[in-house]
């Protein structure tokens, strides 16, 4: 199993802490206090390791309908985390 970066680990913790475990890149960047580019790199890392997926729906934080990151489930072919 691949070791995750500190930023990716922080994003996982953030997703676990919010209802519905779904957030857009803008809300994740605001929570971590980093720019969007750093969040996108961390999301990419999590997608490549099979921990999260991206889909188009409402963000749990800002409630805007956007591309969000959420945990993969067994139903969509991912592992339970």
Rosetta silent file (secondary structure, phi, psi, omega in degrees, C-alpha in Angstrom):
SEQUENCE: XXXXXXXXXXXXXXXXXXXXXXXXXXXXXXXXXXXXXXXXXXXXXXXXXXXXXXXXXXXXXXXXXXXXXXXXXXXXXXXXX
SCORE:     score description
SCORE:     0.000 S_00000001
   1 L     0.000  135.584 -177.067    0.000    0.000    0.000 S_00000001
   2 L   -77.014  140.199  177.221    1.323    3.412   -0.974 S_00000001
   3 L   -78.853  132.756 -178.270    2.064    6.011    1.701 S_00000001
   4 L   -87.648  152.271  175.269   -0.049    9.143    1.278 S_00000001
   5 L   -69.078  164.687  179.361    1.225   12.698    1.402 S_00000001
   6 H   -62.099  -40.288 -179.395    0.372   14.864    4.381 S_00000001
   7 H   -65.947  -42.446  178.731   -2.072   16.921    2.310 S_00000001
   8 H   -64.027  -40.076  177.291   -3.891   13.816    1.025 S_00000001
   9 H   -63.251  -39.143  177.668   -4.153   12.487    4.573 S_00000001
  10 H   -65.311  -39.031  177.951   -5.610   15.829    5.695 S_00000001
  11 H   -64.902  -40.591  176.668   -8.186   15.696    2.902 S_00000001
  12 H   -60.824  -43.826  179.236   -9.259   12.202    3.952 S_00000001
  13 H   -63.083  -40.386  178.256   -9.683   13.398    7.542 S_00000001
  14 H   -63.822  -45.967  179.576  -11.713   16.390    6.336 S_00000001
  15 H   -61.350  -38.127  178.520  -13.995   14.192    4.202 S_00000001
  16 H   -67.579  -25.508 -174.188  -14.572   11.855    7.150 S_00000001
  17 H   -86.841  -11.050 -176.827  -15.515   14.798    9.383 S_00000001
  18 L  -108.138  152.624  177.692  -18.311   16.252    7.243 S_00000001
  19 H   -61.654  142.481  178.033  -21.827   14.929    6.620 S_00000001
  20 H    68.092   -3.811  175.764  -22.199   12.879    3.430 S_00000001
  21 H    46.224   49.217 -179.733  -18.375   12.924    3.021 S_00000001
  22 E  -142.074  125.500 -178.825  -18.467   14.979   -0.164 S_00000001
  23 E  -146.507  149.773  177.444  -16.714   18.306   -0.800 S_00000001
  24 E   -84.573  166.515 -178.259  -15.620   20.461   -3.716 S_00000001
  25 H   -63.953  -34.018 -179.462  -12.045   21.584   -4.263 S_00000001
  26 H   -65.823  -42.602  179.314  -12.834   25.174   -3.227 S_00000001
  27 H   -69.223  -37.853  177.740  -14.198   24.112    0.178 S_00000001
  28 H   -65.402  -41.369  179.334  -11.293   21.714    0.749 S_00000001
  29 H   -63.808  -41.870  179.151   -8.782   24.450   -0.123 S_00000001
  30 H   -64.438  -41.505  179.875  -10.490   26.881    2.262 S_00000001
  31 H   -64.192  -42.163 -177.746  -10.505   24.296    5.067 S_00000001
  32 H   -84.687  -14.619 -179.086   -6.819   23.447    4.634 S_00000001
  33 L    72.012   35.188  179.078   -5.730   27.026    3.972 S_00000001
  34 L  -127.098  173.677  179.169   -3.975   26.149    0.700 S_00000001
  35 L   -84.658  165.638 -175.816   -4.540   27.007   -2.943 S_00000001
  36 H   -58.662  -38.090 -178.746   -6.722   25.050   -5.335 S_00000001
  37 H   -59.532  -43.257  178.991   -3.743   23.582   -7.206 S_00000001
  38 H   -65.006  -38.469  177.856   -2.435   21.849   -4.059 S_00000001
  39 H   -66.603  -42.232  179.867   -5.884   20.407   -3.321 S_00000001
  40 H   -62.514  -37.687  176.048   -6.241   19.120   -6.887 S_00000001
  41 H   -63.640  -41.055  179.586   -2.879   17.338   -6.602 S_00000001
  42 H   -68.345  -39.687  176.916   -4.005   15.686   -3.353 S_00000001
  43 H   -62.465  -43.584  178.500   -7.358   14.666   -4.872 S_00000001
  44 H   -58.721  -43.342  178.283   -5.517   13.164   -7.838 S_00000001
  45 H   -59.680  -43.067 -179.679   -3.320   11.188   -5.441 S_00000001
  46 H   -69.967  -35.247  176.280   -6.389    9.856   -3.627 S_00000001
  47 H   -66.457  -44.761 -178.782   -8.140    8.949   -6.881 S_00000001
  48 H   -65.380  -26.900  177.594   -5.059    7.093   -8.147 S_00000001
  49 L   -90.599    0.193  176.325   -4.857    5.081   -4.917 S_00000001
  50 L    78.932   16.802 -177.505   -8.564    4.197   -5.169 S_00000001
  51 L   -88.572  -34.959  178.682   -9.636    5.949   -1.986 S_00000001
  52 E  -130.564  167.135  172.998  -11.919    8.603   -3.468 S_00000001
  53 E  -135.293  163.247  177.094  -13.763    9.293   -6.679 S_00000001
  54 E  -111.796  140.152  179.524  -15.041   12.479   -8.251 S_00000001
  55 E  -149.678  163.742 -178.416  -18.647   12.984   -9.257 S_00000001
  56 E   -98.902  110.631  175.662  -20.993   15.846  -10.072 S_00000001
  57 E  -166.623 -172.731 -176.854  -23.396   16.641   -7.226 S_00000001
  58 E   -74.203  135.491  174.716  -23.948   19.044   -4.329 S_00000001
  59 L   -72.096  138.657  179.528  -21.011   19.806   -2.046 S_00000001
  60 L   -70.016  -18.631 -176.409  -21.759   18.994    1.614 S_00000001
  61 L   -95.033  -59.244 -176.391  -20.152   22.257    2.727 S_00000001
  62 L   -91.640  -12.051  178.536  -21.213   25.029    0.314 S_00000001
  63 L    67.026    9.269  175.606  -24.230   23.112   -1.083 S_00000001
  64 L   -81.783  145.548  177.909  -23.397   24.191   -4.647 S_00000001
  65 E   -80.936  110.519 -175.198  -23.731   21.590   -7.380 S_00000001
  66 E  -147.352  178.454  171.405  -20.151   21.050   -8.508 S_00000001
  67 E   -75.475  122.506 -175.919  -17.563   18.392   -9.181 S_00000001
  68 E  -124.658  161.578  173.662  -16.852   16.920   -5.740 S_00000001
  69 E  -104.070  136.692  179.041  -14.603   14.312   -4.196 S_00000001
  70 E  -146.997  162.752 -179.895  -16.232   11.561   -2.158 S_00000001
  71 E   -67.780  144.449  172.668  -15.279    8.132   -0.838 S_00000001
  72 L   -74.919  148.723  176.890  -15.533    5.170   -3.171 S_00000001
  73 L  -118.709  168.489  178.504  -17.992    2.501   -2.097 S_00000001
  74 H   -62.700  -32.281 -179.342  -18.150   -1.175   -2.842 S_00000001
  75 H   -62.022  -36.260 -179.911  -21.057   -0.511   -5.170 S_00000001
  76 H   -99.293   18.659  172.744  -18.919    1.622   -7.504 S_00000001
  77 L    92.942    5.299 -178.143  -15.950   -0.713   -7.373 S_00000001
  78 L  -100.155  177.463  176.842  -13.940    0.833   -4.558 S_00000001
  79 L   -90.743  151.696  171.594  -12.784   -0.272   -1.148 S_00000001
  80 L   -77.243  132.883  176.556  -14.539    0.700    2.028 S_00000001
  81 L  -116.909    0.000    0.000  -12.421    3.170    4.041 S_00000001
